[in-house]
Amino acid sequence: MPSRLPAATQPATTAPVQGASHDTTALLRGATASVYADTVREVADDVAARLVAVTQPFSGASRSELRALVDAVDLDGPPSGTREALREAGDLYAKHAIWFHEPTYTAHLNCPVALPAIGAETMLAAINTSVDTYDQSTVATFMERRLVEWTAGRIGFTVGEEGDAAVADGIFTSGGTQSNFQALFLAREKSRRAGTRLESMRILATAVSHFSIAKSALLLGLPDDAVVTVGTDSDGRMSPDALAQTLVDIERTGDTVIAVVATAGTTDRGCIDPLDPIADLCDAVDTWLHVDAAYGCGLLVSPRRRHLLDGIERARSVTVDFHKSFFQPVSSSALVVRERADLAPVAWHADYLNPEENAEPNQVDKSLQTTRRFDALKLWVTLRALGADGVGTMVDAVCDLAAAVHQDLATDRDFRVVGTTQLSTVLFRYQPEGLDAARADALVPQVRRVLFDSGRALVAKTVIDGRPCLKLTLLNPDATLADIRGVLELVRSAAHGLLAGEALLDTDEPPCRDVHPRLARTDAHTEAHAAQDTDGETR
């Protein structure tokens, strides 16, 4: 749909400052407050109209079409004014964006966002607080620290006074990748200061742990074989027996395990490693246990499924992604550590910013980032507006939906369910009786591409135990079983169409034109008849 924003350039409500060489009405300040209010209102109205009108998660525009639209914009051209620039952006970006609130969006770990958080986004974007130092953030520093403390309490860590090095602490980050990286950096520094050489450091994780684990090892300067794969059970969860054997094997080589990474919500399967038995083994050998709960962190507030995270309180560090399971806009993630002292290696002092003798509570002392948005405000407002139980109920809703879809697929002749889930993912293949595995393999990317190109539904694809499959990631608590059944029918139809197309290609005698009027006949008989007009005369 075209943008609802007025096409006219926004008039200035105040006269430009005399003698100024720039447009003094361009920036947000007291004199432009009414322009700000009008601008935000008009954009909100435009987005709201699109939300009402949207019927599918993507426009279906091709890559070449989108690239051409982008390339056609002259970024060095004359200024168009705020309204016109936003109208253009609406027709370029919003029109072709992926809409995660649509129930037929089921591809990745993207959630619809809580309305209170959207309001908070408006506030924090306008004020533009940076929470790296206290003198840039004031109360925002205390609000973020309170949320970290709240999260730590939900995990089961001990919380207490700011000066106590033995209680929990943490920092908001840009996402799970940064949280995981910082956790492994802390584990590396703990081991390095104990005398371990980089070349002998090892990290244990399963083959289905997040790719950021291996990437972090690379960035931390560890050897190429630093990440050692631990065996799993049939559901892709870390096997405690395999972990025990791997710990013994590495000890025999003389290398040192600096961290074990357990996953509370694997990206593909949505399964949770057995945290208590893993913690027992980590305690026995005194190694760092990091739990990547980027996906599963919503269970911290689940009224019915919190027990699935039993043992997480024994971790040394935990990754949580509020922009996955707490329905927050990106970015909103955090790393939480059991003991505040573990964050010390991150600190770096600069005279102009956070001198060591400064008693102010500077968050940059705990963060890998310097300038950092006050993303904690979004979660703060959401918790105050909806309550922790309100968020948790939505987490339970998507898990319930996944369970219902699993039951549906289990009785459907055309589909085969792949594995189980403890969260909200569904893995499956289109493989009716008589369709060989190789052809079913080939259909997976083809079906996904057909649906994506149509824009009508988005599903993901992955590989499980060497076999490609389709994946539904259900993070919309307002989606219904009927909505997901509709997605599955699109999958079925796409697969049927692809197979029918192959059958036509393999047919020696092409079908008649009266059955397929758009299909050209290429045999000699057809070519002869094509040379005659409707009266039977040869042209």
C-alpha positions as CSV (number, residue, x, y, z in Angstrom):
1,M,0.0,0.0,0.0
2,P,1.2,3.6,-0.6
3,S,2.3,5.6,2.4
4,R,-0.4,7.6,4.2
5,L,2.1,10.3,5.1
6,P,1.4,13.6,3.4
7,A,3.6,14.1,0.4
8,A,4.2,17.8,1.1
9,T,7.4,18.9,2.7
10,Q,7.0,19.5,6.5
11,P,6.9,23.3,7.1
12,A,9.0,24.8,9.8
13,T,7.0,25.9,12.9
14,T,9.8,28.3,14.0
15,A,11.9,30.7,12.0
16,P,15.4,29.7,11.3
17,V,18.0,31.2,13.6
18,Q,19.4,34.4,12.0
19,G,22.9,34.0,10.7
20,A,23.0,30.2,11.1
21,S,24.5,28.2,8.2
22,H,22.5,25.1,8.8
23,D,18.8,24.3,9.0
24,T,18.0,25.0,12.7
25,T,14.6,23.3,12.4
26,A,16.1,19.9,11.7
27,L,17.0,18.7,15.2
28,L,14.8,17.7,18.1
29,R,14.7,20.4,20.7
30,G,12.2,22.6,22.5
31,A,11.5,24.8,19.5
32,T,10.8,21.8,17.3
33,A,8.8,19.8,19.8
34,S,5.5,20.2,17.9
35,V,7.2,19.1,14.7
36,Y,8.5,16.1,16.5
37,A,5.0,15.2,17.8
38,D,3.5,15.6,14.4
39,T,6.2,13.6,12.7
40,V,6.0,10.7,15.1
41,R,2.2,10.7,14.9
42,E,2.2,10.6,11.1
43,V,4.7,7.8,11.0
44,A,2.7,5.9,13.6
45,D,-0.5,6.4,11.6
46,D,1.2,5.2,8.4
47,V,2.6,2.0,10.1
48,A,-0.8,1.4,11.8
49,A,-2.5,1.6,8.4
50,R,0.0,-0.9,7.0
51,L,-0.6,-3.3,9.9
52,V,-4.3,-3.3,9.2
53,A,-3.9,-3.7,5.4
54,V,-1.1,-6.4,5.4
55,T,-2.3,-9.9,4.5
56,Q,1.0,-11.7,4.2
57,P,4.5,-11.4,5.8
58,F,6.3,-10.3,2.7
59,S,5.5,-8.4,-0.5
60,G,7.1,-11.1,-2.7
61,A,9.2,-8.6,-4.6
62,S,12.3,-10.2,-6.2
63,R,15.9,-9.3,-5.2
64,S,16.4,-7.6,-8.6
65,E,13.3,-5.5,-8.1
66,L,14.3,-4.5,-4.6
67,R,17.9,-3.7,-5.6
68,A,16.6,-1.5,-8.4
69,L,14.3,0.4,-6.1
70,V,17.2,1.0,-3.7
71,D,19.6,2.0,-6.5
72,A,17.1,4.4,-7.9
73,V,17.4,6.7,-4.8
74,D,19.9,9.5,-5.2
75,L,21.4,9.9,-1.8
76,D,23.3,13.0,-3.0
77,G,20.2,14.6,-4.5
78,P,18.5,17.8,-3.2
79,P,16.8,17.5,0.2
80,S,13.1,16.6,0.1
81,G,12.0,17.5,3.6
82,T,11.0,15.2,6.5
83,R,7.6,14.2,5.4
84,E,8.6,13.4,1.8
85,A,11.7,11.5,3.0
86,L,9.6,9.4,5.4
87,R,6.9,8.8,2.8
88,E,9.6,7.5,0.5
89,A,11.0,5.3,3.2
90,G,7.5,3.9,3.9
91,D,7.1,3.0,0.3
92,L,10.6,1.5,0.0
93,Y,11.2,-0.1,3.4
94,A,7.9,-0.7,5.1
95,K,6.2,-1.9,2.0
96,H,8.8,-4.6,1.5
97,A,9.7,-5.4,5.1
98,I,9.2,-8.8,6.7
99,W,6.2,-8.5,9.1
100,F,6.9,-10.8,12.1
101,H,3.4,-10.2,13.5
102,E,1.8,-12.0,10.6
103,P,0.8,-15.6,11.7
104,T,2.1,-17.0,8.5
105,Y,5.6,-15.8,9.4
106,T,7.2,-18.9,11.0
107,A,10.8,-18.8,9.8
108,H,13.2,-17.6,12.4
109,L,13.5,-16.5,16.0
110,N,11.7,-13.2,15.4
111,C,8.8,-12.3,17.6
112,P,5.9,-9.8,17.3
113,V,6.7,-7.0,19.8
114,A,4.9,-5.8,22.9
115,L,3.1,-2.5,22.5
116,P,4.5,-1.1,25.7
117,A,8.0,-1.7,24.4
118,I,7.2,0.2,21.2
119,G,6.2,3.2,23.3
120,A,9.4,2.9,25.2
121,E,11.4,2.8,21.9
122,T,9.8,6.2,21.0
123,M,10.9,7.6,24.3
124,L,14.5,6.3,24.3
125,A,15.1,7.2,20.6
126,A,14.1,10.8,21.2
127,I,16.1,11.3,24.4
128,N,19.0,9.3,23.0
129,T,20.5,8.3,26.3
130,S,23.9,6.4,26.2
131,V,24.3,4.2,29.2
132,D,28.0,3.8,29.1
133,T,28.7,6.3,31.9
134,Y,26.6,7.7,34.7
135,D,27.0,11.3,33.6
136,Q,25.3,10.4,30.3
137,S,22.5,8.3,31.8
138,T,21.8,9.0,35.5
139,V,18.7,7.1,36.4
140,A,18.9,4.9,33.3
141,T,22.0,3.3,34.9
142,F,20.0,2.3,38.0
143,M,17.1,1.0,35.9
144,E,19.3,-1.2,33.8
145,R,21.1,-2.5,36.9
146,R,17.8,-3.2,38.6
147,L,16.6,-5.2,35.5
148,V,19.9,-7.2,35.5
149,E,19.3,-7.9,39.2
150,W,15.7,-9.0,38.5
151,T,16.9,-11.3,35.7
152,A,19.6,-12.8,38.0
153,G,16.9,-13.4,40.6
154,R,14.7,-15.2,38.1
155,I,17.7,-17.4,37.1
156,G,18.3,-18.2,40.8
157,F,21.5,-16.3,41.3
158,T,22.2,-14.6,44.6
159,V,21.6,-10.8,44.4
160,G,22.7,-8.2,46.8
161,E,24.5,-4.9,47.3
162,E,26.5,-3.2,44.6
163,G,29.8,-3.5,46.4
164,D,29.5,-7.3,47.0
165,A,31.8,-9.1,44.6
166,A,30.1,-12.5,45.3
167,V,26.6,-11.6,44.1
168,A,25.3,-11.7,40.6
169,D,25.7,-9.0,38.0
170,G,25.5,-8.5,34.3
171,I,25.1,-6.1,31.4
172,F,22.7,-5.5,28.5
173,T,24.2,-6.4,25.1
174,S,23.2,-6.2,21.4
175,G,22.2,-9.9,21.2
176,G,23.1,-13.5,22.0
177,T,26.2,-13.5,19.9
178,Q,27.7,-10.7,21.9
179,S,26.5,-12.2,25.2
180,N,28.1,-15.5,24.3
181,F,31.3,-13.9,23.2
182,Q,31.6,-11.9,26.4
183,A,31.0,-15.0,28.5
184,L,33.7,-17.0,26.8
185,F,36.0,-14.0,27.1
186,L,35.5,-14.0,30.8
187,A,36.1,-17.8,30.9
188,R,39.3,-17.4,28.9
189,E,40.6,-14.6,31.2
190,K,39.9,-16.7,34.3
191,S,41.8,-19.6,32.9
192,R,44.6,-17.4,31.4
193,R,45.2,-15.7,34.7
194,A,45.5,-19.2,36.3
195,G,48.4,-19.9,33.9
196,T,46.7,-21.7,31.0
197,R,48.2,-21.1,27.6
198,L,45.9,-20.1,24.8
199,E,46.9,-23.0,22.6
200,S,45.8,-25.5,25.2
201,M,42.4,-24.0,25.9
202,R,39.3,-26.0,25.0
203,I,35.6,-25.2,24.9
204,L,33.1,-28.0,25.0
205,A,29.7,-27.7,23.2
206,T,27.4,-29.8,21.1
207,A,27.3,-29.8,17.3
208,V,23.9,-28.0,17.6
209,S,25.1,-25.2,19.9
210,H,24.9,-21.7,18.4
211,F,27.5,-20.8,15.7
212,S,28.6,-17.9,17.9
213,I,30.5,-20.3,20.1
214,A,32.9,-21.3,17.4
215,K,33.1,-17.8,16.1
216,S,33.9,-16.5,19.6
217,A,36.7,-19.0,19.9
218,L,38.2,-17.7,16.7
219,L,37.9,-14.1,17.8
220,L,39.4,-14.9,21.2
221,G,42.6,-16.2,19.5
222,L,42.1,-19.8,20.4
223,P,43.3,-22.6,18.2
224,D,41.3,-23.9,15.3
225,D,40.4,-27.1,17.2
226,A,39.5,-25.3,20.5
227,V,35.8,-26.1,20.3
228,V,35.4,-29.8,21.0
229,T,32.1,-31.4,20.1
230,V,30.2,-33.3,22.8
231,G,27.9,-36.1,21.8
232,T,24.1,-35.8,22.1
233,D,21.0,-37.9,22.6
234,S,18.5,-38.5,19.9
235,D,16.8,-35.1,20.5
236,G,20.1,-33.2,20.1
237,R,20.6,-32.6,23.9
238,M,24.0,-32.8,25.4
239,S,24.7,-36.2,26.8
240,P,26.1,-36.1,30.3
241,D,27.9,-39.4,29.7
242,A,29.5,-38.1,26.6
243,L,30.5,-34.9,28.4
244,A,32.1,-36.9,31.2
245,Q,34.1,-39.0,28.7
246,T,35.2,-35.8,26.8
247,L,36.4,-34.2,30.0
248,V,38.5,-37.3,30.7
249,D,39.8,-37.4,27.2
250,I,40.9,-33.8,27.2
251,E,42.5,-34.1,30.7
252,R,44.6,-37.0,29.3
253,T,45.9,-34.8,26.5
254,G,47.1,-32.1,28.9
255,D,44.8,-29.5,27.5
256,T,42.4,-27.5,29.7
257,V,38.6,-27.1,29.4
258,I,38.0,-23.4,30.1
259,A,34.2,-23.6,29.6
260,V,31.3,-26.0,28.9
261,V,28.5,-24.4,26.9
262,A,25.1,-25.8,27.6
263,T,22.1,-24.7,25.5
264,A,18.7,-23.9,26.9
265,G,16.8,-23.8,23.6
266,T,18.7,-25.1,20.6
267,T,18.1,-22.9,17.5
268,D,16.8,-25.8,15.4
269,R,15.1,-28.2,17.8
270,G,14.2,-25.9,20.7
271,C,15.5,-28.5,23.1
272,I,17.2,-27.9,26.5
273,D,20.4,-29.6,27.6
274,P,20.1,-31.4,31.0
275,L,21.5,-28.6,33.1
276,D,21.8,-30.3,36.5
277,P,23.8,-33.3,35.4
278,I,26.0,-31.0,33.3
279,A,26.5,-28.7,36.3
280,D,27.5,-31.7,38.4
281,L,30.3,-32.5,36.0
282,C,31.5,-28.9,35.7
283,D,31.6,-28.6,39.5
284,A,33.6,-31.8,39.7
285,V,36.3,-30.6,37.5
286,D,36.0,-26.9,38.5
287,T,35.3,-25.5,35.0
288,W,33.1,-22.6,33.8
289,L,29.5,-23.5,32.9
290,H,27.9,-21.1,30.4
291,V,24.2,-21.6,29.6
292,D,23.1,-20.1,26.3
293,A,19.5,-19.4,27.0
294,A,19.0,-16.9,24.2
295,Y,15.9,-18.8,23.0
296,G,14.7,-20.5,26.2
297,C,15.0,-17.5,28.5
298,G,11.3,-16.9,28.3
299,L,10.8,-19.9,30.5
300,L,12.2,-17.8,33.4
301,V,8.7,-16.2,33.6
302,S,6.6,-19.2,32.4
303,P,3.9,-20.1,34.8
304,R,3.9,-23.7,33.6
305,R,7.3,-24.5,32.2
306,R,9.9,-22.9,34.5
307,H,11.0,-26.3,35.7
308,L,12.6,-27.0,32.3
309,L,15.4,-24.6,33.3
310,D,16.1,-26.4,36.6
311,G,19.9,-26.2,37.1
312,I,20.4,-23.0,35.3
313,E,21.2,-21.3,38.7
314,R,24.4,-23.4,38.9
315,A,25.8,-21.8,35.7
316,R,28.7,-19.3,36.0
317,S,27.1,-17.2,33.2
318,V,23.9,-17.1,31.3
319,T,22.9,-15.5,28.0
320,V,19.3,-14.2,27.7
321,D,17.7,-12.7,24.6
322,F,14.7,-10.6,25.6
323,H,14.1,-9.8,21.9
324,K,13.3,-13.5,21.3
325,S,11.2,-14.8,24.1
326,F,10.2,-11.6,25.9
327,F,8.6,-10.0,22.8
328,Q,11.0,-7.1,22.8
329,P,12.1,-5.1,19.7
330,V,15.7,-5.7,18.7
331,S,18.1,-5.2,20.3
332,S,17.6,-6.4,23.8
333,S,19.8,-9.1,25.3
334,A,21.9,-9.5,28.4
335,L,24.8,-11.5,29.9
336,V,24.3,-12.3,33.5
337,V,27.1,-13.8,35.7
338,R,26.7,-15.5,39.0
339,E,29.6,-13.6,40.6
340,R,30.2,-9.9,40.0
341,A,33.9,-10.3,40.3
342,D,33.9,-12.3,37.1
343,L,33.1,-9.2,35.1
344,A,36.3,-7.4,36.2
345,P,38.4,-8.4,33.1
346,V,36.2,-6.3,30.9
347,A,37.0,-3.0,32.7
348,W,39.1,-0.5,30.8
349,H,39.6,3.0,32.1
350,A,40.0,6.2,30.1
351,D,40.7,9.5,31.7
352,Y,38.2,11.4,29.6
353,L,35.4,8.8,30.2
354,N,35.6,6.6,33.3
355,P,38.8,7.3,35.3
356,E,39.6,4.5,37.7
357,E,39.3,6.8,40.8
358,N,35.8,7.9,39.7
359,A,33.2,6.6,42.2
360,E,30.3,7.0,39.7
361,P,28.6,3.7,38.6
362,N,29.8,3.5,35.0
363,Q,28.3,0.7,33.0
364,V,31.1,0.8,30.4
365,D,33.2,-0.9,33.1
366,K,31.2,-4.1,32.5
367,S,30.5,-3.8,28.8
368,L,32.3,-4.6,25.6
369,Q,30.5,-1.6,24.0
370,T,31.1,2.0,24.8
371,T,28.2,4.0,23.4
372,R,25.1,1.9,24.1
373,R,21.4,2.5,23.8
374,F,19.1,2.3,26.9
375,D,17.4,-0.8,25.6
376,A,16.6,-1.9,29.1
377,L,13.8,0.7,29.1
378,K,11.7,-1.4,26.7
379,L,11.8,-4.4,29.1
380,W,11.2,-2.2,32.1
381,V,8.0,-0.8,30.6
382,T,6.8,-4.2,29.4
383,L,7.1,-5.7,32.8
384,R,5.4,-2.8,34.4
385,A,2.6,-2.9,31.8
386,L,2.0,-6.6,31.4
387,G,3.6,-8.2,34.4
388,A,6.1,-11.0,34.4
389,D,3.3,-13.6,34.4
390,G,1.7,-11.8,31.5
391,V,4.8,-12.3,29.4
392,G,5.2,-15.8,30.7
393,T,1.7,-16.7,29.6
394,M,2.5,-15.7,26.1
395,V,5.6,-17.9,26.2
396,D,3.4,-20.8,27.3
397,A,1.0,-20.0,24.4
398,V,3.6,-20.5,21.7
399,C,4.9,-23.7,23.3
400,D,1.3,-25.0,23.5
401,L,0.8,-24.1,19.8
402,A,4.0,-26.0,18.8
403,A,2.7,-29.1,20.7
404,A,-0.6,-28.9,18.9
405,V,1.1,-28.6,15.5
406,H,3.2,-31.7,16.4
407,Q,0.1,-33.7,17.1
408,D,-1.5,-32.5,13.8
409,L,1.5,-33.5,11.7
410,A,1.9,-36.9,13.4
411,T,-1.5,-38.0,11.9
412,D,-0.9,-36.4,8.4
413,R,0.1,-38.8,5.7
414,D,2.0,-36.3,3.7
415,F,4.3,-35.1,6.4
416,R,6.9,-36.6,8.7
417,V,7.8,-35.0,12.0
418,V,11.5,-34.7,12.7
419,G,12.3,-35.0,16.5
420,T,10.6,-33.3,19.4
421,T,10.8,-29.8,21.0
422,Q,10.6,-28.4,24.5
423,L,9.9,-24.9,23.2
424,S,8.2,-23.7,20.1
425,T,9.9,-25.2,17.0
426,V,8.5,-27.8,14.6
427,L,10.7,-29.7,12.3
428,F,9.1,-31.7,9.5
429,R,9.4,-33.0,5.9
430,Y,7.0,-33.4,3.1
431,Q,7.3,-37.1,2.3
432,P,4.1,-39.0,1.5
433,E,4.3,-42.7,1.0
434,G,6.0,-43.6,-2.2
435,L,8.2,-40.5,-2.4
436,D,11.8,-41.5,-2.0
437,A,14.0,-39.7,0.5
438,A,16.3,-38.1,-2.1
439,R,13.3,-36.4,-3.8
440,A,11.9,-35.3,-0.4
441,D,15.4,-33.8,0.3
442,A,15.3,-31.8,-2.9
443,L,11.8,-30.5,-2.2
444,V,12.9,-28.8,1.1
445,P,14.7,-25.8,-0.4
446,Q,12.3,-25.7,-3.4
447,V,9.2,-25.4,-1.2
448,R,10.8,-22.8,1.0
449,R,11.7,-20.7,-2.0
450,V,8.3,-21.0,-3.6
451,L,6.6,-19.8,-0.4
452,F,9.2,-17.0,0.1
453,D,8.9,-15.7,-3.5
454,S,5.1,-15.6,-3.2
455,G,5.4,-13.7,0.1
456,R,2.4,-15.6,1.5
457,A,4.3,-17.6,4.1
458,L,7.8,-17.8,5.4
459,V,9.2,-21.1,6.7
460,A,12.9,-21.9,7.4
461,K,15.0,-24.9,6.4
462,T,17.7,-26.7,8.2
463,V,19.6,-30.0,8.3
464,I,19.0,-32.5,11.1
465,D,21.1,-35.7,11.2
466,G,22.3,-35.1,7.7
467,R,18.7,-34.8,6.3
468,P,17.2,-31.4,5.2
469,C,13.9,-30.5,6.7
470,L,11.5,-27.5,7.0
471,K,11.2,-25.6,10.2
472,L,8.5,-23.6,11.8
473,T,9.6,-21.3,14.6
474,L,6.5,-20.3,16.5
475,L,6.9,-17.1,18.5
476,N,3.5,-15.4,17.9
477,P,1.2,-16.1,20.8
478,D,-1.7,-14.7,18.8
479,A,-1.3,-17.2,16.0
480,T,-3.8,-20.1,16.0
481,L,-3.7,-23.7,15.1
482,A,-5.8,-22.8,12.1
483,D,-3.2,-20.2,11.0
484,I,-0.4,-22.8,11.1
485,R,-2.6,-25.4,9.3
486,G,-2.9,-22.8,6.6
487,V,0.9,-22.6,6.3
488,L,1.1,-26.4,6.1
489,E,-1.5,-26.4,3.4
490,L,0.7,-23.9,1.4
491,V,3.6,-26.3,1.9
492,R,1.6,-29.2,0.7
493,S,0.3,-27.3,-2.3
494,A,3.8,-26.1,-3.2
495,A,5.2,-29.6,-3.0
496,H,2.3,-31.0,-5.1
497,G,2.9,-28.3,-7.7
498,L,6.7,-28.9,-7.9
499,L,6.1,-32.7,-8.2
500,A,3.5,-32.1,-10.9
501,G,5.8,-29.9,-12.8
502,E,8.5,-32.5,-12.8
503,A,5.9,-35.1,-14.0
504,L,5.1,-32.8,-17.0
505,L,8.8,-32.5,-17.9
506,D,9.1,-36.2,-17.8
507,T,6.1,-36.9,-20.0
508,D,6.9,-38.0,-23.6
509,E,3.5,-36.9,-24.9
510,P,2.8,-33.2,-23.8
511,P,-0.7,-32.6,-22.5
512,C,-3.4,-31.1,-24.7
513,R,-3.8,-27.4,-24.9
514,D,-7.4,-27.5,-23.9
515,V,-6.2,-28.9,-20.5
516,H,-3.2,-26.5,-20.2
517,P,-4.0,-23.6,-22.5
518,R,-0.8,-21.8,-21.8
519,L,1.5,-24.7,-22.4
520,A,3.0,-24.6,-25.9
521,R,3.1,-27.9,-27.8
522,T,6.4,-28.7,-29.5
523,D,5.7,-31.9,-31.4
524,A,5.4,-31.9,-35.2
525,H,1.6,-32.5,-35.1
526,T,1.1,-29.4,-33.0
527,E,3.3,-27.2,-35.2
528,A,1.4,-28.2,-38.3
529,H,-2.0,-27.3,-36.8
530,A,-0.6,-24.0,-35.4
531,A,0.0,-22.9,-39.0
532,Q,-3.8,-22.9,-39.7
533,D,-6.2,-20.2,-38.8
534,T,-9.6,-20.8,-37.3
535,D,-11.1,-21.3,-40.8
536,G,-8.7,-24.1,-41.5
537,E,-6.7,-22.0,-44.1
538,T,-3.0,-22.3,-44.1
539,R,-1.2,-18.9,-43.4
